[in-house]
Amino acid sequence: MSKLIGEACTLKFAEHEFVEFFGIVGEWNEDACSYSYTLSRDGLRLLFTMFPLNGGVYTSLYRDGITEPIVTSRLQGCTHSRFVLRGSQHCLEIGRPEHPTSEASAPLTCSSSRISD
């Protein structure tokens, strides 16, 4: 958030926490006012993009050799994030006023897709 004035952002976050979570420095896109994190492993590529000014958070999962994402998630109006430890897994939660993550008892909502060859 060093490149943006924090008070102007809908999505409040600490840039260093995302660097620690993803293990890389996010790519800053000045034109879009966004941060992107790209990670690759075992033939898959994760693209996570945040738009702090309007609270947009987009996640896309790609498979090598396929141009379109195999899974996408688009959230709008996000206001906060937090990092939690669920068992041995480090997790990132992004919240909106109607789906808060500000307390440990906040319900987790998930959707999953089975990926098969």
C-alpha positions as CSV (number, residue, x, y, z in Angstrom):
1,M,0.0,0.0,0.0
2,S,3.1,2.2,-0.1
3,K,2.1,3.3,-3.5
4,L,-1.5,4.2,-2.6
5,I,-2.8,6.4,0.2
6,G,-4.3,3.9,2.7
7,E,-7.3,6.1,3.5
8,A,-8.4,6.2,-0.1
9,C,-8.5,2.4,-0.4
10,T,-11.6,0.4,0.1
11,L,-9.6,-2.8,0.8
12,K,-7.3,-2.3,3.8
13,F,-4.3,-4.5,3.8
14,A,-0.6,-4.6,4.8
15,E,1.6,-5.2,1.8
16,H,4.3,-6.9,3.8
17,E,1.8,-9.6,5.0
18,F,1.1,-10.5,1.4
19,V,4.8,-10.7,0.5
20,E,5.3,-13.0,3.5
21,F,2.3,-15.1,2.6
22,F,3.0,-15.5,-1.1
23,G,6.8,-15.5,-0.7
24,I,7.2,-12.9,-3.5
25,V,6.8,-9.2,-4.0
26,G,3.6,-8.3,-5.7
27,E,3.8,-6.7,-9.2
28,W,2.4,-3.1,-9.0
29,N,0.3,-2.1,-12.0
30,E,0.2,1.7,-11.9
31,D,-2.5,2.1,-14.7
32,A,-4.9,-0.4,-13.0
33,C,-3.8,0.6,-9.4
34,S,-3.5,-3.1,-8.6
35,Y,-1.1,-5.7,-7.1
36,S,-0.7,-9.1,-8.7
37,Y,1.0,-12.2,-7.3
38,T,1.8,-15.1,-9.7
39,L,2.8,-18.5,-8.4
40,S,3.5,-21.7,-10.4
41,R,3.8,-25.2,-9.3
42,D,3.2,-28.7,-10.8
43,G,1.8,-27.5,-14.1
44,L,-0.5,-25.0,-12.5
45,R,-0.3,-21.2,-12.2
46,L,-2.2,-19.1,-9.7
47,L,-2.8,-15.4,-10.5
48,F,-4.1,-13.3,-7.5
49,T,-4.9,-9.7,-8.2
50,M,-6.1,-7.0,-5.8
51,F,-7.5,-3.6,-6.6
52,P,-7.3,-1.8,-3.3
53,L,-9.1,1.4,-4.4
54,N,-12.4,-0.4,-5.3
55,G,-12.0,-3.6,-3.2
56,G,-11.8,-6.0,-6.1
57,V,-10.0,-9.3,-5.6
58,Y,-9.6,-11.7,-8.5
59,T,-8.1,-15.2,-8.4
60,S,-7.5,-17.3,-11.5
61,L,-6.0,-20.8,-11.7
62,Y,-4.4,-21.9,-15.0
63,R,-3.1,-25.2,-16.2
64,D,0.0,-25.3,-18.4
65,G,-0.9,-25.3,-22.1
66,I,-4.5,-23.9,-21.6
67,T,-5.0,-20.2,-22.2
68,E,-8.3,-19.8,-20.3
69,P,-8.3,-20.2,-16.5
70,I,-9.8,-23.5,-15.2
71,V,-11.0,-21.8,-12.0
72,T,-11.8,-18.1,-11.4
73,S,-13.1,-16.1,-8.4
74,R,-14.1,-12.5,-8.5
75,L,-15.0,-10.6,-5.4
76,Q,-16.1,-7.0,-5.3
77,G,-16.3,-4.5,-2.5
78,C,-13.8,-6.2,-0.2
79,T,-12.8,-4.2,2.8
80,H,-10.3,-6.3,4.8
81,S,-8.0,-9.3,4.7
82,R,-6.5,-11.5,7.4
83,F,-4.1,-14.4,7.5
84,V,-5.0,-17.4,9.6
85,L,-3.6,-20.8,10.5
86,R,-6.1,-23.6,10.0
87,G,-4.4,-26.7,11.3
88,S,-1.1,-26.7,9.5
89,Q,-2.4,-24.6,6.5
90,H,-1.7,-20.9,6.3
91,C,-4.8,-19.3,4.8
92,L,-5.8,-15.9,3.4
93,E,-9.3,-14.6,4.0
94,I,-10.7,-11.7,2.2
95,G,-13.8,-10.1,3.7
96,R,-16.7,-7.9,2.7
97,P,-19.1,-6.2,5.1
98,E,-21.7,-8.9,4.5
99,H,-19.1,-11.7,5.0
100,P,-16.8,-10.5,7.8
101,T,-13.6,-12.3,8.7
102,S,-12.9,-10.1,11.8
103,E,-13.5,-12.8,14.3
104,A,-12.3,-16.4,14.7
105,S,-15.9,-17.7,14.7
106,A,-16.7,-16.1,11.3
107,P,-18.0,-18.9,9.1
108,L,-15.9,-20.0,6.1
109,T,-17.7,-20.3,2.8
110,C,-16.1,-22.4,0.2
111,S,-16.9,-23.6,-3.3
112,S,-14.9,-26.2,-4.9
113,S,-14.5,-27.8,-8.3
114,R,-13.2,-31.2,-9.1
115,I,-10.4,-31.0,-11.7
116,S,-9.9,-34.2,-13.7
117,D,-7.8,-35.0,-16.7
